[in-house]
Amino acid sequence: MSSRSAFRTGSNMGWDMVLVEDACDCFDLPDGKGGIIAAESIQAAHVATLDFEFCQVVKTADLA
């Protein structure tokens, strides 16, 4: 199960999910058209999607 699936599943089960956005990582991906989608763009899209409906997004400094 991917981490995205884990957040969605946990949220759907009623659990309070928290994503520490600066404690996770992503990598560049081919876009299928000969180009590359930058890791930063992929990370931003995933965080925004999860934050919108499935979890609370925090930074590591928020946990201290």
Secondary structure as UniProt FT lines:
FT   HELIX           3..12
FT   TURN            13..14
FT   STRAND          18..20
FT   HELIX           21..23
FT   STRAND          29..30
FT   STRAND          36..37
FT   HELIX           39..53
FT   STRAND          56..58
FT   HELIX           60..63
//
